[in-house]
Amino acid sequence: MPHNVLVTEFVHHLHRTGLLDVNVSQGATPDEPLSPAIKAIAADLFKITGDSSFKAISEWTMIGQAQSPQLQAAIEFLTKPRCGNPKGKQSPLSIQTFGTPSGRWSRGVLTYSIDPRGCNLAAAQVTTIIDNVFAQWQAVTPFFSFSRVPSGGDILLAFAGAETDSRFGAKSGVVATGAPPEQGRIFFDNSETWTEPLLRSVGLHELGHALGLTHSNDRNSVMYPIDMTFAAIDPESQDALRMLHGWAPQVPLPDRATSDRPSLAYTGSVGLFSASYLLHMVWKGSRDDQGIYESSLVNNVWTPQEKIHGIGSTESPALTAILTGDGTTSTALLMAWRGVKGDQGLYWSTTRFGSWSPQAKVGISASSDRPALGVYPGGIYLAWKGIDGDQGIYFSTFDGNDWSPQTNMYGVGTSASPALATLNGVLYMFWKGVEGDSNLYYSSLDAGPKPIWQPQRKVAFVTSKAEGAAWQYPGTTHGPSATLRGNRILLAWKGVEGDQGIYFSLFDGNEFSGQIQVKDVGTSQGPGVCTFGAFTHMAWKGVEGDNILYWSTL
Ligand SMILES: [Zn+2]
């Protein structure tokens, strides 16, 4: 095929897929310059697909430089079977990793039916393939239990033509769509020549949508919008579904109560041939009880609460792990808290030398709320809100013996307690805005020789809906809680005024996944989170009027 025809066909496919504005035209004669818009799209497509033909196209300046093999490869890629669901963010090339554009299933026991009419494969074969698709997703999380019914059901799968979706009715291109929860509709293009591998792969992808997942920009993901013919669900997509539906049902801990929220941290006892780890929980007592209590998780049961003698606070303490200093990687607890009623000074104690050390003051620091502790390569950090009437955020570092003089974090403020977590050697701080501002903010601190906090940014994420994408700003009445989970930070918080729900989002250092509400739980104070081994643990006080503690794992 002459290469000017290929140029025209390539541009046609860019228009058809919605990647290039239909008003942008491109001449095909050799002396014609290649449109900067097309060069930019090709560069983005190379980033997303890794396909070298797009890299070559992005580097051409004139049509005369165009090469037929690259154009043919690019056209082949653009005409691969792909999903017809909206791509995600404003830019058609920037695909949300995963999230929950339209919520999640409120129940996990679901039925489905398949109408194989219109498919070129035998009905029995279609059923076998789709049954396998459901079985694979069911194996990901105990939340779901699927059973097939002859017709109807919660999720309907059918083969349809252009009368159902105008993009159907031709081979390749858009071959299927999957509606988000709880619509339960999956359509396959009846003009496609379906094979067992293609139907399984596209089925896995569309059921992922039907269960609440959006697209991934990782071509190794079954949620990648262009079909890569997968036979199984990749780990990223499995994790995404567990995030959506994976919190275990809450376990009430009625032997303990608080008027704040608990804090969690784990310690490790590392010997030459073995290591054992223990998850700890600390909290302030209920109402007028300013005592601080502790408990640990042994054989998946929380030990009876024990009061830590000689200390007290109006709020719960902050908790983290610290090296014992015996030359091993064994850790002990480091705890920090504000004083009792009338005493806004900050105190600390550690179990480095066995039992809790006598309380000591953190310099001249003072706070009206609970402080936050974080460990990162640059040291141990303590961060806190100022005293009553002071919404500034302050921090201090610990050298193993004492705390540095407090430093004010310039230009930021909060009405609550901040949270700290470390990702890839970078310390992140998250906090609620000042009085009247329910937004969540964050900043990061590099472990450089002269570390400085980056300007604050608002916690935000993009939701994609059929009618377009929009930025969402989650809100809270209390300080958030943060913990490292895998290669992301899990940030959890209570909802805004009047909303006692618990929400969480995952932050990869660049962007937040959509916020996900934890099912069937509520708090008046916000949760405490800590990842321990394969699970993220969360503990919280109940809703207004309910002061006992609850616990769940993800
Ligand atoms: Zn899709």
Boltz pocket constraint, residues with backbone or C-beta under 6 A from the ligand:
constraints:
  - pocket:
      binder: B
      contacts: [[A, 83], [A, 84], [A, 85], [A, 205], [A, 209], [A, 215], [A, 223], [A, 224], [A, 225]]
      max_distance: 6.0
